[in-house]
Amino acid sequence: MKKKKVMFIASTGGHLNELFQLRPLFNHYDYHIVTEKTDSNISLKKEYKDKINFVIYGTKDHKFTYLFKLFLNCWIELFIFIKTRPKYIVTTGAHIAGPMCCLGKIFGSKVIFIETFANSHSKTITGKLVYKFADLFIVQWESMLKLYPNAVYWGSVY
């Protein structure tokens, strides 16, 4: 039986750490990972070889360069999406996930968004955007159901 194509995408740091809590699921799918290229995670290329792609790292602390990098990442993500053609996109956020989720929705992928464990009482920017069209929106705190009434509470990924 052919495995379903799933893209796992998250920004570097805590979001990527949360995403890797789902690692036991990877081998059940024809998976692909997308994250930002940083010194701390470039070694993932050795382990995941052709199963991982990197986009440009950017931080909102530098607004001008962040917008430029975000724009470039949208093009890079379009190329990655066309190359991998995932049936599902699973993400724990943040900024690099928003454009990929939008692309996925436009091209017919199912979008599964897991709101970050770091927020128990407020929405993330990416969560606000993706909540509007996600096929499955998961929160890790029961208190978040007040903010996202159509979400599903599944507990923490940790």
Backbone as CSV, one residue per row, in Angstrom:
resi,resn,N_x,N_y,N_z,CA_x,CA_y,CA_z,C_x,C_y,C_z
1,MET,0.843,-1.189,0.000,0.000,0.000,0.000,0.886,1.250,0.000
2,LYS,0.562,2.190,-0.843,1.335,3.422,-0.964,1.087,4.319,0.254
3,LYS,2.183,4.835,0.831,2.070,5.720,1.982,1.606,7.101,1.550
4,LYS,0.816,7.758,2.414,0.359,9.117,2.142,1.515,10.088,2.325
5,LYS,1.556,11.112,1.456,2.601,12.130,1.528,2.214,13.171,2.577
6,VAL,3.112,13.338,3.545,2.874,14.287,4.631,4.082,15.199,4.766
7,MET,3.818,16.489,4.822,4.869,17.467,5.084,4.750,17.907,6.533
8,PHE,5.859,17.844,7.252,5.953,18.351,8.612,6.783,19.626,8.535
9,ILE,6.215,20.750,8.980,6.904,22.036,8.854,6.810,22.823,10.151
10,ALA,7.928,23.425,10.541,7.958,24.277,11.728,9.181,25.178,11.678
11,SER,9.045,26.329,12.292,10.190,27.218,12.468,11.161,26.577,13.439
12,THR,12.395,27.037,13.404,13.426,26.490,14.273,13.126,26.813,15.742
13,GLY,13.762,26.109,16.638,13.588,26.357,18.067,12.480,25.507,18.662
14,GLY,11.684,26.117,19.530,10.621,25.401,20.239,9.586,24.772,19.323
15,HIS,9.243,25.460,18.255,8.254,24.915,17.314,8.778,23.629,16.668
16,LEU,10.050,23.636,16.290,10.655,22.445,15.697,10.784,21.338,16.736
17,ASN,11.120,21.703,17.956,11.198,20.726,19.043,9.837,20.037,19.227
18,GLU,8.771,20.810,19.220,7.427,20.231,19.325,7.141,19.308,18.144
19,LEU,7.506,19.747,16.958,7.262,18.942,15.764,7.972,17.591,15.856
20,PHE,9.196,17.601,16.370,9.951,16.354,16.483,9.412,15.424,17.564
21,GLN,8.485,15.901,18.373,7.801,15.002,19.306,6.891,14.043,18.523
22,LEU,6.587,14.416,17.286,5.750,13.573,16.418,6.591,12.599,15.597
23,ARG,7.881,12.551,15.836,8.810,11.718,15.073,8.355,10.262,14.919
24,PRO,7.740,9.646,15.926,7.276,8.265,15.734,6.287,8.101,14.572
25,LEU,5.640,9.168,14.179,4.696,9.118,13.054,5.390,9.134,11.696
26,PHE,6.594,9.676,11.637,7.262,9.906,10.359,7.284,8.665,9.470
27,ASN,7.686,7.550,10.009,7.863,6.356,9.182,6.558,5.711,8.721
28,HIS,5.435,6.189,9.217,4.139,5.695,8.753,3.710,6.386,7.458
29,TYR,4.476,7.394,7.057,4.114,8.207,5.903,5.307,8.408,4.980
30,ASP,5.021,8.827,3.768,6.045,9.318,2.860,6.214,10.780,3.273
31,TYR,7.098,11.019,4.221,7.174,12.324,4.881,8.286,13.206,4.323
32,HIS,8.119,14.487,4.600,9.122,15.487,4.252,9.095,16.549,5.345
33,ILE,10.261,17.027,5.740,10.386,18.024,6.801,10.875,19.333,6.195
34,VAL,10.294,20.440,6.663,10.743,21.772,6.254,10.941,22.604,7.517
35,THR,12.095,23.242,7.612,12.381,24.139,8.725,13.369,25.196,8.251
36,GLU,13.775,26.047,9.167,14.731,27.095,8.838,16.157,26.579,8.986
37,LYS,17.036,27.100,8.162,18.443,26.714,8.208,19.158,27.555,9.261
38,THR,19.601,26.881,10.309,20.377,27.534,11.362,21.554,26.638,11.731
39,ASP,22.506,27.202,12.432,23.657,26.412,12.874,23.219,25.249,13.762
40,SER,22.161,25.461,14.534,21.730,24.433,15.485,21.004,23.251,14.841
41,ASN,20.483,23.417,13.637,19.758,22.282,13.051,20.264,21.828,11.681
42,ILE,21.355,22.389,11.204,21.900,21.978,9.904,22.308,20.507,9.933
43,SER,22.638,19.983,11.115,23.030,18.576,11.242,21.875,17.621,10.933
44,LEU,20.653,18.126,10.927,19.500,17.290,10.580,19.609,16.753,9.157
45,LYS,20.353,17.451,8.307,20.546,17.027,6.915,21.224,15.652,6.858
46,LYS,22.122,15.396,7.803,22.809,14.100,7.835,21.822,12.966,8.123
47,GLU,20.924,13.208,9.060,19.965,12.173,9.454,18.834,12.005,8.446
48,TYR,18.326,13.116,7.912,17.129,13.063,7.069,17.411,13.185,5.576
49,LYS,18.645,13.445,5.203,19.108,13.505,3.811,18.124,14.184,2.865
50,ASP,17.473,13.425,1.996,16.557,14.016,1.013,15.140,14.202,1.562
51,LYS,14.947,13.985,2.853,13.628,14.135,3.485,13.462,15.483,4.171
52,ILE,14.455,16.368,4.009,14.381,17.668,4.681,14.815,18.776,3.733
53,ASN,14.137,19.910,3.845,14.525,21.125,3.140,14.574,22.265,4.140
54,PHE,15.440,23.213,3.850,15.579,24.380,4.713,15.164,25.640,3.956
55,VAL,14.564,26.552,4.704,14.278,27.886,4.184,15.170,28.859,4.945
56,ILE,15.095,30.122,4.592,15.945,31.155,5.190,15.445,31.491,6.594
57,TYR,16.373,31.533,7.529,16.033,31.903,8.903,15.807,33.411,8.984
58,GLY,14.743,33.780,9.657,14.460,35.201,9.851,13.821,35.427,11.205
59,THR,14.044,36.589,11.751,13.437,36.941,13.025,12.705,38.267,12.896
60,LYS,11.583,38.370,13.572,10.778,39.588,13.496,11.451,40.770,14.188
61,ASP,12.554,40.518,14.881,13.289,41.611,15.539,13.872,42.589,14.520
62,HIS,14.137,42.099,13.323,14.692,42.932,12.253,13.628,43.037,11.151
63,LYS,12.709,43.974,11.332,11.502,44.044,10.499,11.757,44.121,8.996
64,PHE,12.677,44.964,8.569,12.911,45.110,7.130,13.437,43.817,6.523
65,THR,14.498,43.272,7.107,15.072,42.038,6.546,14.112,40.865,6.731
66,TYR,13.318,40.885,7.798,12.337,39.814,8.020,11.323,39.765,6.868
67,LEU,10.815,40.922,6.484,9.837,40.958,5.387,10.449,40.466,4.078
68,PHE,11.676,40.844,3.819,12.373,40.399,2.620,12.572,38.875,2.654
69,LYS,13.019,38.354,3.795,13.233,36.913,3.933,11.910,36.152,3.856
70,LEU,10.860,36.708,4.434,9.544,36.073,4.360,9.082,35.968,2.906
71,PHE,9.270,37.030,2.150,8.922,37.025,0.730,9.720,35.959,-0.030
72,LEU,11.019,35.913,0.199,11.862,34.891,-0.449,11.437,33.489,-0.031
73,ASN,11.132,33.324,1.255,10.706,32.004,1.732,9.404,31.546,1.082
74,CYS,8.526,32.470,0.769,7.280,32.091,0.076,7.608,31.431,-1.261
75,TRP,8.569,31.969,-1.983,8.972,31.383,-3.268,9.672,30.047,-3.078
76,ILE,10.538,29.980,-2.079,11.232,28.724,-1.786,10.215,27.649,-1.396
77,GLU,9.251,28.034,-0.569,8.226,27.089,-0.130,7.351,26.631,-1.290
78,LEU,7.065,27.509,-2.229,6.300,27.105,-3.407,7.058,26.027,-4.174
79,PHE,8.352,26.224,-4.352,9.184,25.233,-5.038,9.173,23.898,-4.283
80,ILE,9.341,23.957,-2.954,9.338,22.740,-2.138,7.982,22.045,-2.229
81,PHE,6.908,22.830,-2.179,5.568,22.243,-2.258,5.361,21.522,-3.585
82,ILE,5.732,22.183,-4.674,5.557,21.577,-6.000,6.400,20.298,-6.119
83,LYS,7.586,20.323,-5.541,8.478,19.160,-5.591,7.926,17.985,-4.780
84,THR,7.337,18.258,-3.624,6.906,17.178,-2.732,5.428,16.816,-2.864
85,ARG,4.590,17.752,-3.247,3.145,17.520,-3.418,2.511,16.757,-2.242
86,PRO,2.581,17.320,-1.033,2.029,16.602,0.122,0.496,16.564,0.108
87,LYS,-0.057,15.457,0.574,-1.506,15.328,0.736,-1.932,16.007,2.046
88,TYR,-1.006,15.985,3.013,-1.252,16.590,4.323,-0.071,17.476,4.708
89,ILE,-0.383,18.571,5.406,0.634,19.436,5.990,0.361,19.468,7.486
90,VAL,1.361,19.080,8.272,1.254,19.079,9.725,2.258,20.101,10.237
91,THR,1.799,21.001,11.092,2.692,22.050,11.580,2.415,22.407,13.026
92,THR,3.483,22.820,13.696,3.391,23.381,15.035,3.686,24.885,14.995
93,GLY,3.775,25.463,13.799,3.935,26.898,13.627,5.387,27.269,13.401
94,ALA,5.779,28.352,13.339,5.318,29.715,13.375,5.399,30.296,11.963
95,HIS,6.135,31.371,11.811,6.025,32.194,10.607,6.261,31.453,9.290
96,ILE,7.148,30.490,9.198,7.338,29.804,7.910,6.178,28.863,7.611
97,ALA,5.416,28.508,8.637,4.302,27.582,8.456,3.098,28.237,7.788
98,GLY,2.866,29.510,8.058,1.698,30.198,7.510,1.633,30.153,5.991
99,PRO,2.692,30.590,5.303,2.650,30.544,3.840,2.484,29.125,3.285
100,MET,3.154,28.146,3.903,3.038,26.772,3.405,1.619,26.242,3.602
101,CYS,0.994,26.564,4.719,-0.387,26.137,4.943,-1.320,26.779,3.918
102,CYS,-1.091,28.047,3.600,-1.897,28.716,2.569,-1.706,28.048,1.217
103,LEU,-0.461,27.765,0.850,-0.184,27.071,-0.412,-0.879,25.719,-0.439
104,GLY,-0.748,24.988,0.647,-1.371,23.674,0.726,-2.863,23.749,0.529
105,LYS,-3.493,24.697,1.164,-4.949,24.833,1.045,-5.342,25.165,-0.398
106,ILE,-4.598,26.056,-1.025,-4.873,26.431,-2.414,-4.779,25.213,-3.335
107,PHE,-3.788,24.350,-3.087,-3.554,23.205,-3.964,-4.203,21.910,-3.473
108,GLY,-5.061,21.996,-2.461,-5.867,20.840,-2.059,-5.300,19.946,-0.976
109,SER,-4.239,20.351,-0.313,-3.721,19.557,0.810,-4.607,19.764,2.031
110,LYS,-4.636,18.778,2.894,-5.302,18.914,4.188,-4.300,19.543,5.148
111,VAL,-4.749,20.514,5.931,-3.875,21.247,6.841,-4.216,20.880,8.284
112,ILE,-3.191,20.416,9.005,-3.336,20.075,10.418,-2.394,20.995,11.193
113,PHE,-2.979,21.856,11.998,-2.202,22.847,12.750,-2.264,22.497,14.230
114,ILE,-1.106,22.431,14.870,-1.021,22.189,16.306,-0.528,23.471,16.958
115,GLU,-1.430,24.158,17.663,-1.055,25.422,18.319,0.006,25.130,19.372
116,THR,0.969,26.002,19.480,2.125,25.772,20.327,1.770,25.584,21.807
117,PHE,2.530,24.735,22.445,2.404,24.474,23.877,2.764,25.713,24.687
118,ALA,3.573,26.589,24.112,4.056,27.787,24.814,2.934,28.764,25.137
119,ASN,1.834,28.704,24.418,0.718,29.624,24.667,-0.450,28.856,25.282
120,SER,-0.837,29.267,26.480,-1.980,28.621,27.119,-3.167,29.568,27.273
121,HIS,-2.936,30.876,26.969,-4.019,31.853,27.137,-4.099,32.889,26.018
122,SER,-3.263,32.759,24.980,-3.327,33.728,23.891,-3.040,33.048,22.555
123,LYS,-3.594,33.607,21.499,-3.417,33.077,20.150,-2.067,33.504,19.578
124,THR,-1.502,32.645,18.740,-0.309,33.040,17.999,-0.755,33.711,16.703
125,ILE,0.130,34.447,16.088,-0.197,35.113,14.821,-0.516,34.062,13.756
126,THR,0.317,33.031,13.649,0.085,31.991,12.646,-1.183,31.214,12.966
127,GLY,-1.417,30.951,14.244,-2.642,30.264,14.653,-3.891,31.020,14.244
128,LYS,-3.878,32.337,14.425,-5.022,33.167,14.026,-5.309,33.034,12.530
129,LEU,-4.245,33.024,11.739,-4.392,32.922,10.283,-4.896,31.544,9.873
130,VAL,-4.215,30.502,10.319,-4.490,29.146,9.855,-5.801,28.593,10.419
131,TYR,-6.214,29.049,11.590,-7.469,28.591,12.206,-8.660,28.752,11.261
132,LYS,-8.604,29.784,10.446,-9.720,30.090,9.541,-9.948,29.019,8.478
133,PHE,-8.910,28.249,8.146,-9.071,27.277,7.060,-8.489,25.891,7.351
134,ALA,-7.923,25.692,8.529,-7.330,24.387,8.848,-8.393,23.294,8.827
135,ASP,-8.015,22.135,8.336,-8.919,20.991,8.345,-8.998,20.379,9.743
136,LEU,-7.919,20.493,10.486,-7.892,20.061,11.882,-6.996,21.032,12.630
137,PHE,-7.533,21.645,13.661,-6.792,22.600,14.474,-6.741,22.033,15.885
138,ILE,-5.545,21.763,16.366,-5.352,21.105,17.655,-4.735,22.083,18.646
139,VAL,-5.278,22.095,19.868,-4.689,22.895,20.940,-4.129,21.950,22.000
140,GLN,-3.085,22.416,22.680,-2.427,21.589,23.680,-2.819,21.952,25.111
141,TRP,-3.658,22.957,25.239,-4.182,23.373,26.540,-5.704,23.447,26.425
142,GLU,-6.395,22.881,27.363,-7.861,22.917,27.336,-8.376,24.355,27.380
143,SER,-7.649,25.241,28.068,-8.037,26.649,28.163,-8.087,27.326,26.793
144,MET,-7.346,26.801,25.818,-7.311,27.410,24.478,-8.603,27.174,23.694
145,LEU,-9.434,26.253,24.142,-10.716,26.020,23.465,-11.628,27.241,23.552
146,LYS,-11.407,28.091,24.555,-12.178,29.335,24.657,-11.822,30.279,23.513
147,LEU,-10.558,30.263,23.094,-10.095,31.141,22.020,-10.336,30.529,20.645
148,TYR,-10.275,29.207,20.580,-10.464,28.480,19.322,-11.583,27.452,19.525
149,PRO,-12.844,27.892,19.487,-13.955,26.991,19.832,-14.110,25.781,18.902
150,ASN,-13.622,25.850,17.684,-13.740,24.711,16.769,-12.501,23.813,16.779
151,ALA,-11.591,24.099,17.695,-10.366,23.304,17.803,-10.649,22.000,18.546
152,VAL,-9.655,21.124,18.521,-9.719,19.863,19.228,-8.604,19.864,20.273
153,TYR,-8.933,19.489,21.489,-7.934,19.401,22.549,-7.444,17.951,22.614
154,TRP,-6.145,17.750,22.384,-5.557,16.417,22.444,-4.462,16.321,23.491
155,GLY,-4.303,17.332,24.313,-3.231,17.322,25.296,-1.920,17.747,24.657
156,SER,-0.839,17.620,25.424,0.451,18.103,24.932,1.174,17.047,24.097
157,VAL,2.047,17.508,23.209,2.835,16.590,22.393,4.033,16.060,23.189
158,TYR,4.310,16.649,24.339,5.451,16.222,25.168,5.100,15.026,26.013
